[in-house]
Amino acid sequence: MNHDDFESLIRQAMHDLPQWVQDGLDNVEVLVVDEADESLDPEGGGLLGLYVGTPLPERGVDYAGELPDVIYIFRRPHLELDLPPDVLQDEIVKTLIHEIAHYFGIDDDHLDEIGWG
């Protein structure tokens, strides 16, 4: 899957999110990059996605004028899973939802409990 097709899939997944999720995304960018560089993944763990920012529940009344939070979705690690196209698509969407959950303040332990870890 080339970069444009991957980005298109992410755009469609964002469009398909429930309206309350779309409405709740404030000051956050979703970026598709080929892979995490050392600054994002110092241990080289082959991340599929990463949320960088201040989760919504931690934003106080003084939260203003900040640069956007960023949700990174990494293309190559997804492709290296060597999944059939439909399963790969589901995995990409799952990664996106997982990182959006972090934005909403849901941690990995809770995501594991509900099957989204």
Secondary structure, 3 states (H helix, E strand, C coil): CCHHHHHHHHHHHHHHCCHHHHHHCCCEEEEEECCCCCCCCCCCCCCCEEEECCCHHHCCCCCCCCCCEEEEEEHHHHHCCCCCHHHHHHHHHHHHHHHHHHHCCCCHHHHHHCCCC
